[in-house]
Amino acid sequence: EFNPIIKEYAGMRMHMRLTDVYLMYAEALHASKGATAAPDSYGLTAEATVNLFRDRAGIPSVDSAIVGDSNKFMDELRRERAVELCYEAHRWVDIRRWGVAHLDQYRIKTALDFSENQTNFVARLLVDRICEYPKHYWLPFEAKQTQIYEGFDQNPGW
């Protein structure tokens, strides 16, 4: 942004990990062409993209039964994003974008308390997020913004 009074340019850099780019690519490709199809412009399939990360970690490739089922493969993509981007504050945005934030498996957060010898654990509830569909998928507009134009309604539930 250029400030003519100060006469200097202040830029803002966005940081994005290559991992995030690859996983977004895999998700978009899976949604448009499936897990095993590659676009003409780039030879990497959604399946191969996920397997890049699994190979790097020494984990076996995605099972063919999962690849062959669109819903199961999407679940695998979600899991892969959760693992790869676990400390980067993507999760809440991701689960709302996918429309699954209100489901128990995404709403309830637990801790795993391991025994001293690390052979078993007990799950402990940390938080049970309140997430109503569709209200909490959207943020509310300021009330004065919704009053400017008659046809500009508030987001659902607010």
N, C-alpha and C positions, 0 to 999 in steps of 0.2 A: 504494500500500500504506500503510495507516494504522498508525502505531506509537503505541500508547497511552501509552508511557512518555515519549517525546519530544513527543507531542501535535502531530504535524505529518504532512502527507500528502506522500509522495514518489511521484510518478507516473512512468510510463515511456511515452515516445512512440515509436511505430513510424513510420518514414519509408518512404513508398512513392511511387514516381514514377507519374504519370498514364500514362506510356508503358507501364509494367509492367501496370497495370490494364487498359488497352486490349488489350494483347497476350494477357493471360490471358483476357479476354472473347472475343477472336477464337478462341483455342485451344478454349475450352469450347464456343463456338457451333459451330465446325467439327466438333468431336467429336459433338455432339448433333444438329445439323441440316444440316451441310454448309457449304460455303464461301459459297453464294449465298442462303441462307435467312436471313431476319431474324425475330426474335421479335415477337410482337404488342406487347410492352411497349416496344420500342426499335427504331427503323428501320434500324440499322446492321448490315450483314452482316459476316462474317469477312473477306471479300474487301475490302470498303470500308474496314474498319478498318486492314488492312495498307496499303492504298493511301493512307490519310491520311499515314502516315509517308513513304511513297515520294514522294508529291506534295510534301511539305514539303522533301524533299532534292533535288527536281528530277529524280527517277528515274521512268521510265515505269511505269505500272500493271502489276500482275501479269498476265502473259500468259494468255489464255483457255485455252490448252492445259494450263497448270499449274492453273488454277482448276478445270477439269473433271476433274482426276485427284486423288482424295482423298489419296493418298500423296505426290504431288508438292507439293500445297498444304501438307501438314503439314511437308514439308521446307522449304518457303518460310517458313512460320511459325517454324521452328527457326532458319533463317538470319536472319530479321528480328530475333528475340530476341538472337541472337549479336551483331548489329551495334548495335542500339539500347542494349543493356545490357552492352556489352563490358567496361567497367571497374567493374562493380558487384557482382561476386562471385555472380552468379546461375548461371553456366554449369554448374558441377559439379552443382548441385542439379537444374537443368533436364535434363541428359542422363541422370542417374540416374532421374529421375521418368518420362522417356520410355522408359526401358529400353534405351537405345542406348549407354551409357557403355563397354561392352566392345568395341564395333565400332571398327576401325582409324581411320575418319575422325574419331571423337570422342576416341579414346584418345591418338593421336600428335599432339604439338604441334610445330610448326615455326616457324622465323623466316624471313623473306624478306630476303635480303641484296641490295640493289639496287646496280647499277653506278653509277659517278660521274655519268654522264649520265642516270640513271634510266630507261633504255630497256629493261633486262631485269633479271632477278633470279635468284638461286640459292636454293633452299629448303634450310634447314639444320635438322637434328633438334635440338630443345631437350630434349624429354622424351618417353619412351614410358611412359605411365602403366600401372601394373599394375592391371587391373580384371577380376576374375573374376566371372562371372555364376553364381549370384545373390549370392555372398558380399559383394562390395563395394557392393552396392546397399543394404545394411543395416549399421548399426553393431552391435557386439556388446553384449550386456547384461553387467553385472558378474556373475561366476560366483555370488556369494552371492544375487543376485536370482533366478537361475534355480533355486535350491535351496529357495526358500520354499514353492513349490507344485509338486507332482509333475508336473502337466500343463503347466507353463510352461517350454517348451524354449528353448534358445539360438537365436539367429537362424542361418539356413542358412550353413554353412561356418565358423562360429566355434565 
